[in-house]
């Protein structure tokens, strides 16, 4: 496959790991925003899948570096700014098969997005629409009749995560915030 051609070889839904946030110079370098921790881990995945809005483009990172606070990457076969212009603000993802299995009681955010959140009374509070990283604890953004922010703290608010049942069980009163 030629660099940047659409790829249909993804085994499951791609997992977002960052985005292309800007250009750096005129020789095809791009600025990368990373969702991985530490941020440099984004470069340990190969190839990247770029969501162009018209499908996934599989790209290999030819070179990468950190420059101050910036993460920079250059792709094989894309040697100038014109070649990378269509990639600006595109999401970076990978095939989930590249991810190591999570540890016990650990979950990838992608696993949690879309799960129904049910409290101890059996009431559906909505579905996980996003996750906020706060530094202390991640917070689930649950959209239902109203939006709720539920700290993702096991043994306090989270009773069980059951991806196979499409559900997260929580200790959360439906009338709370």
Buried (B, 14 or more C-beta within 10 A) or exposed (E): EEBBEEBEEBEEEBBBBBBBBEBBEEEBBBBBBBBBEEBBEBBEBEBBBBBBEEEBBBBEBBEBEEEEEBBBBBBBEBEEBEBBEBBBEBBBBBBBEBEEEEEEEEBEBBBBBEBBBBBEEEEBBBBBEBBEEEEEEBBBBBBBEEEBEBBBEEEEBBBEBEEEEEBBBBEBEEEEE
